[in-house]
Amino acid sequence: MDEKLDKAIETLAGKIVQTVKPDEALKYTQAALNLAHVKGILTAQEKDRKRLQPTTSKTKATSAS
């Protein structure tokens, strides 16, 4: 998923550089910022999921006691 988001951001960045109309440049810039925000949220969620996920060794040690 990260690779697809990165590719989409790069594509939008290319369009921003090529665009001569300020209105279009603003729209592409906002779209790129939105994608970067989504990427940050997904990354944070994945880190939280890994941090909160119980490890099997701790679970086995607890149930053996």
Secondary structure as UniProt FT lines:
FT   HELIX           2..18
FT   HELIX           22..52
FT   HELIX           56..64
//
